[in-house]
Amino acid sequence: MLRHELHRFPEVSGAEVETAKRIATRMRLFGAHVVEGLGGTGVAAVFGRGDRTLMIRAELDALPILEDIGPEYRSQNEGVGHLCGHDGHMATLYAVATALSKRAPDCRVVLLFQPAEETGAGARAVMADPKFEALKPDLAISLHNLPKLPLGAVALQEGPVACASRGLHVRLTGQTSHAARPENGRSPGLALSELIPALGALSRDVPTDDPTFRLCTVTHARLGVPSFGISPGEAELQVTLRTLLNSEMSALEAEARALIETSAVGFEPEITIHDAFSHSVNAPEATALLEQATQGLPRVEGALPMRPSEDFGLFGTEIPAAMLFLGAGEDLPEIHNSDYDFPDALIPIGAEIFLRAIAQFSAQS
């Protein structure tokens, strides 16, 4: 099974070289027109032809997390694992490609296997690649598995479905000294200890679907070096900022930066941005297509918008786009947990939804 093969050999964001080769080889065997090196390691497989194009997107990358499961297909790459289900998303598109190879669609379908979703860099790189202009779709859809929902249940809505987020990496520089004479140095310890709760206090305790929702999560902090003889002379901190909509992110970032500058006076605070994600907002026409394609399947209300980010949302800033969420099982561990494993039973369900969407899109073309 392709998913198990992909699961054995996961690759982190931007390094999905072998994964991309596996996908490209199989897509060529299906007779697709294959574009490689899209936005780095991305692969696009084009089926059918017509005046209008539907893009369906899956992700190539895995996570830098040590896997803690024991199937015979467990990860062979130490410290890397498909613990978000991207192996299952790719396998779902493979099932779609299998069907399209037997019966060409009456429209153009682009199956995009996108790199670097986990860092938020992949969609941006694909969209900036000149090769994407020839592939640019009229409509884009995608899916993501969602544990804690019944297997195969659909969560779908128009409007916001996943939050915007970005990471701030903060470096403070002081001066080391002997631990016996800390007064001879400049330790950023107090500034760091004040920053951690102060940044967290920028959060707002409102529901995720409230447009004013904001969450600041300190994900890492380090002070000096692990030594009993040295008073620390530098520190670093990472904080993830999260808002429902892009429009709120600029204000939150400005507040966080001002707080850092004020709290770290004298320590030359250096702030860099990492893992920047756009919000994901489902467009009406793309949502309507998925609504039709999921008719008859069980539905779950109240699961969206979700707090995690999804860089598929960036496509939606230029193309009508929508993402649906499929329940992966109520007893399944959360995504990004070390013991998570995508359920194979979800592959045919997702593939059937996409094939219905293709048929409906063709009929509208």
C-alpha positions as CSV (number, residue, x, y, z in Angstrom):
1,M,0.0,0.0,0.0
2,L,1.3,3.4,-1.0
3,R,0.4,5.1,2.3
4,H,2.5,2.6,4.3
5,E,5.4,3.1,1.9
6,L,5.2,6.8,2.3
7,H,4.9,6.4,6.1
8,R,8.1,4.4,6.2
9,F,10.1,7.1,4.6
10,P,8.9,10.5,5.8
11,E,10.8,13.7,5.0
12,V,10.6,17.1,6.7
13,S,9.5,20.3,5.0
14,G,11.6,21.4,2.1
15,A,13.5,18.0,2.0
16,E,10.7,15.8,0.4
17,V,13.0,14.7,-2.5
18,E,12.4,11.0,-2.4
19,T,8.7,11.4,-1.5
20,A,8.3,13.6,-4.6
21,K,10.1,11.1,-6.8
22,R,7.7,8.3,-5.6
23,I,4.7,10.4,-6.4
24,A,6.0,11.7,-9.8
25,T,6.8,8.1,-10.9
26,R,3.4,6.8,-10.1
27,M,1.6,9.8,-11.7
28,R,3.5,9.2,-15.0
29,L,2.5,5.6,-15.0
30,F,-1.1,6.9,-14.9
31,G,-0.5,8.9,-18.0
32,A,-0.6,12.3,-16.3
33,H,1.3,15.3,-17.4
34,V,3.7,15.7,-14.5
35,V,5.3,19.0,-13.4
36,E,8.2,18.5,-10.9
37,G,10.2,20.9,-8.8
38,L,7.1,23.1,-8.1
39,G,7.9,25.5,-5.3
40,G,10.9,23.4,-4.5
41,T,10.0,19.7,-4.4
42,G,6.3,20.0,-5.3
43,V,4.7,17.7,-7.9
44,A,1.6,18.5,-10.0
45,A,-0.2,15.8,-12.0
46,V,-2.5,17.1,-14.7
47,F,-5.4,15.0,-16.0
48,G,-8.0,15.8,-18.6
49,R,-8.4,19.0,-20.5
50,G,-10.9,21.9,-20.8
51,D,-11.4,25.6,-20.3
52,R,-11.7,25.4,-16.5
53,T,-9.3,23.8,-14.0
54,L,-10.0,22.3,-10.6
55,M,-7.0,21.8,-8.3
56,I,-7.0,19.3,-5.5
57,R,-4.1,19.6,-3.0
58,A,-2.3,17.2,-0.7
59,E,0.9,17.7,1.3
60,L,4.3,16.0,0.9
61,D,6.0,16.7,4.2
62,A,6.2,15.0,7.6
63,L,7.1,16.3,11.0
64,P,10.4,16.3,13.0
65,I,8.8,14.2,15.8
66,L,10.0,10.8,17.0
67,E,7.3,8.3,16.2
68,D,5.9,6.2,19.0
69,I,3.9,3.6,17.2
70,G,4.6,0.0,16.4
71,P,3.2,-1.0,13.0
72,E,5.3,-2.9,10.5
73,Y,5.4,0.2,8.4
74,R,6.8,2.5,11.2
75,S,9.1,5.3,10.1
76,Q,12.6,4.3,9.1
77,N,13.9,7.9,9.3
78,E,14.8,8.5,12.9
79,G,13.1,11.5,14.5
80,V,10.8,12.1,11.5
81,G,7.2,10.8,11.2
82,H,4.0,11.3,9.2
83,L,2.2,12.3,12.4
84,C,-0.3,14.7,10.7
85,G,-1.7,12.4,8.1
86,H,-0.1,13.8,5.0
87,D,0.8,10.2,4.0
88,G,-3.0,9.5,4.0
89,H,-3.8,12.7,2.1
90,M,-1.3,11.7,-0.6
91,A,-2.7,8.2,-0.8
92,T,-6.2,9.7,-1.2
93,L,-5.0,11.7,-4.2
94,Y,-3.3,8.5,-5.5
95,A,-6.7,6.8,-5.4
96,V,-8.2,9.7,-7.3
97,A,-5.5,9.5,-9.9
98,T,-6.2,5.8,-10.3
99,A,-9.8,6.5,-11.2
100,L,-8.9,9.4,-13.5
101,S,-6.4,7.2,-15.4
102,K,-9.2,4.9,-16.3
103,R,-11.6,7.6,-17.3
104,A,-10.3,11.0,-18.2
105,P,-12.3,13.9,-16.7
106,D,-14.3,16.4,-18.9
107,C,-12.3,19.2,-17.4
108,R,-8.7,19.8,-16.4
109,V,-7.8,18.5,-13.0
110,V,-4.5,19.3,-11.2
111,L,-3.5,17.1,-8.4
112,L,-1.0,19.1,-6.4
113,F,1.4,17.4,-4.0
114,Q,2.7,20.5,-2.1
115,P,5.9,20.7,-0.2
116,A,6.5,22.4,3.2
117,E,3.0,22.7,4.5
118,E,4.1,22.3,8.1
119,T,6.3,25.4,8.0
120,G,3.8,27.6,6.1
121,A,6.4,28.1,3.3
122,G,5.1,25.6,0.7
123,A,2.0,27.2,-0.7
124,R,3.8,30.6,-0.9
125,A,6.7,28.9,-2.8
126,V,4.3,27.1,-5.2
127,M,2.3,30.3,-6.0
128,A,5.6,32.2,-6.6
129,D,6.9,29.6,-9.0
130,P,6.6,30.6,-12.6
131,K,5.5,27.0,-13.5
132,F,2.4,27.5,-11.4
133,E,1.0,30.1,-13.8
134,A,0.3,27.5,-16.4
135,L,-1.5,25.3,-13.8
136,K,-3.4,28.1,-11.9
137,P,-6.9,26.7,-11.3
138,D,-10.3,28.3,-11.3
139,L,-11.1,26.6,-8.1
140,A,-9.1,24.7,-5.4
141,I,-10.2,22.2,-2.8
142,S,-8.5,20.1,-0.2
143,L,-9.2,18.0,2.9
144,H,-7.6,17.3,6.2
145,N,-8.3,14.5,8.6
146,L,-9.5,15.5,12.1
147,P,-9.2,13.1,15.0
148,K,-11.8,13.1,17.8
149,L,-14.6,13.2,15.2
150,P,-16.4,10.0,14.1
151,L,-14.6,8.2,11.2
152,G,-15.8,9.6,7.9
153,A,-17.9,12.4,9.4
154,V,-17.7,15.7,7.5
155,A,-17.0,19.1,9.1
156,L,-17.5,21.8,6.5
157,Q,-18.6,25.4,6.5
158,E,-18.3,28.6,4.5
159,G,-16.0,31.3,6.0
160,P,-13.1,30.9,8.4
161,V,-12.0,27.3,9.1
162,A,-8.4,27.6,10.3
163,C,-6.5,30.4,12.1
164,A,-3.7,32.6,10.9
165,S,-0.5,32.2,12.8
166,R,3.2,33.2,12.9
167,G,6.2,32.5,15.1
168,L,8.4,35.2,16.6
169,H,11.9,34.2,17.6
170,V,13.4,36.6,20.1
171,R,17.1,36.8,21.0
172,L,18.4,38.9,23.9
173,T,22.1,39.7,24.2
174,G,23.7,40.8,27.5
175,Q,27.1,39.9,29.0
176,T,28.4,36.7,30.7
177,S,30.3,36.8,34.0
178,H,31.5,34.4,36.6
179,A,28.6,33.0,38.6
180,A,30.4,34.1,41.7
181,R,30.2,37.7,40.5
182,P,27.0,38.1,38.5
183,E,27.0,41.9,39.1
184,N,29.9,42.1,36.6
185,G,27.7,40.9,33.8
186,R,24.3,41.6,32.3
187,S,22.0,38.7,32.6
188,P,18.7,38.8,30.5
189,G,17.2,36.3,33.0
190,L,14.8,38.8,34.6
191,A,13.7,40.2,31.2
192,L,13.0,36.6,30.0
193,S,11.1,35.7,33.1
194,E,8.9,38.8,32.7
195,L,8.3,38.3,29.0
196,I,6.9,34.7,29.3
197,P,3.8,35.6,31.3
198,A,3.4,39.0,29.7
199,L,3.3,37.6,26.2
200,G,0.8,35.0,27.3
201,A,-1.4,37.7,28.7
202,L,-1.9,39.1,25.2
203,S,-4.3,36.2,24.6
204,R,-8.1,36.8,24.7
205,D,-10.3,34.3,26.3
206,V,-13.0,34.3,23.6
207,P,-14.3,31.4,21.4
208,T,-12.2,30.6,18.3
209,D,-14.9,31.8,16.0
210,D,-14.9,35.3,17.5
211,P,-13.2,37.7,15.1
212,T,-11.2,39.1,18.0
213,F,-9.8,35.7,19.0
214,R,-6.1,35.8,19.7
215,L,-3.7,33.3,21.4
216,C,0.0,33.8,22.3
217,T,1.8,30.6,23.2
218,V,5.4,30.5,24.3
219,T,6.8,27.4,22.8
220,H,10.5,27.6,23.8
221,A,12.7,29.5,26.1
222,R,16.5,29.2,26.9
223,L,18.7,31.2,29.2
224,G,22.5,31.0,28.9
225,V,24.4,27.7,28.8
226,P,24.0,24.7,31.2
227,S,26.8,25.6,33.5
228,F,27.0,26.3,37.3
229,G,30.0,28.6,36.8
230,I,28.6,31.1,34.3
231,S,26.1,33.9,34.8
232,P,24.1,34.0,31.6
233,G,24.7,36.6,28.9
234,E,22.1,35.7,26.3
235,A,18.6,34.3,26.0
236,E,16.1,33.2,23.4
237,L,12.4,32.8,23.3
238,Q,9.9,31.5,20.8
239,V,6.2,32.5,20.8
240,T,3.4,31.6,18.4
241,L,0.8,34.3,17.7
242,R,-2.6,33.1,16.5
243,T,-5.7,35.0,15.3
244,L,-8.8,33.9,13.5
245,L,-8.3,36.4,10.6
246,N,-5.3,38.0,8.9
247,S,-6.7,41.4,9.7
248,E,-6.1,40.9,13.4
249,M,-2.6,39.5,13.1
250,S,-0.8,42.8,12.4
251,A,-2.2,44.4,15.5
252,L,-1.2,41.4,17.7
253,E,2.3,41.3,16.3
254,A,2.7,45.0,16.8
255,E,1.7,44.6,20.5
256,A,4.0,41.7,21.0
257,R,6.9,43.6,19.5
258,A,6.3,46.6,21.6
259,L,6.1,44.4,24.7
260,I,9.4,42.7,23.8
261,E,11.2,46.1,23.1
262,T,9.9,47.5,26.4
263,S,10.7,44.5,28.6
264,A,14.2,43.9,27.0
265,V,15.7,47.4,27.2
266,G,19.4,47.1,27.2
267,F,19.5,43.6,25.7
268,E,19.4,44.5,22.0
269,P,16.3,42.4,21.2
270,E,16.4,40.8,17.8
271,I,13.1,39.5,16.5
272,T,12.6,37.3,13.4
273,I,9.4,35.8,11.9
274,H,9.0,32.1,11.2
275,D,6.3,29.7,10.1
276,A,3.9,32.4,8.9
277,F,0.4,31.1,7.9
278,S,-2.5,32.9,6.3
279,H,-5.9,32.3,7.7
280,S,-8.0,29.7,5.8
281,V,-11.4,31.1,4.7
282,N,-13.7,28.9,2.6
283,A,-15.1,30.7,-0.4
284,P,-18.8,30.3,-1.2
285,E,-18.5,28.6,-4.6
286,A,-15.8,26.2,-3.5
287,T,-17.7,25.3,-0.4
288,A,-20.8,24.7,-2.4
289,L,-18.9,22.2,-4.6
290,L,-17.8,20.3,-1.5
291,E,-21.3,20.5,0.0
292,Q,-22.7,18.7,-3.0
293,A,-19.8,16.2,-3.0
294,T,-20.4,15.2,0.6
295,Q,-24.2,14.8,0.5
296,G,-25.3,11.7,2.3
297,L,-22.3,11.6,4.6
298,P,-22.6,12.2,8.3
299,R,-22.0,15.8,9.4
300,V,-20.5,17.3,12.5
301,E,-21.4,20.9,13.5
302,G,-19.3,23.1,15.8
303,A,-15.9,21.6,15.0
304,L,-14.8,24.7,13.0
305,P,-13.0,26.9,12.8
306,M,-10.0,25.1,14.2
307,R,-7.2,26.7,16.1
308,P,-4.3,25.1,14.1
309,S,-3.2,26.8,10.9
310,E,-3.2,25.3,7.3
311,D,-1.2,27.0,4.6
312,F,-3.8,25.9,2.0
313,G,-5.5,29.1,3.1
314,L,-2.9,31.1,1.1
315,F,-4.3,29.7,-2.1
316,G,-7.7,31.1,-1.0
317,T,-6.3,34.7,-1.1
318,E,-6.1,34.5,-4.9
319,I,-8.3,31.6,-5.9
320,P,-11.8,30.5,-4.7
321,A,-10.8,27.7,-2.4
322,A,-12.3,25.5,0.4
323,M,-11.0,22.8,2.7
324,L,-13.2,20.1,4.2
325,F,-12.4,18.1,7.4
326,L,-13.0,14.4,7.7
327,G,-13.3,12.6,11.0
328,A,-10.4,10.2,11.6
329,G,-12.0,8.4,14.5
330,E,-13.0,9.4,18.1
331,D,-10.4,7.2,19.7
332,L,-7.5,8.3,17.4
333,P,-4.7,10.3,19.1
334,E,-4.5,14.0,18.1
335,I,-2.4,15.0,15.0
336,H,1.2,15.8,15.9
337,N,1.1,13.3,18.7
338,S,3.9,10.8,18.6
339,D,1.5,7.8,18.5
340,Y,-0.8,9.2,15.7
341,D,-1.4,7.0,12.6
342,F,-3.7,8.0,9.7
343,P,-6.6,5.5,9.3
344,D,-6.5,3.6,6.0
345,A,-10.3,3.4,6.0
346,L,-10.5,7.1,5.4
347,I,-8.7,6.9,2.0
348,P,-11.7,5.6,-0.1
349,I,-14.1,8.0,1.6
350,G,-11.9,11.0,0.7
351,A,-11.2,9.8,-2.8
352,E,-15.0,9.4,-3.5
353,I,-15.7,12.9,-2.3
354,F,-13.0,14.3,-4.6
355,L,-14.3,12.2,-7.6
356,R,-17.8,13.5,-7.0
357,A,-16.5,17.1,-6.8
358,I,-14.6,16.5,-10.2
359,A,-17.8,15.2,-11.8
360,Q,-19.8,18.2,-10.5
361,F,-17.1,20.7,-11.6
362,S,-17.1,19.1,-15.0
363,A,-20.8,19.4,-15.3
364,Q,-20.5,23.1,-14.5
365,S,-17.7,23.7,-17.0
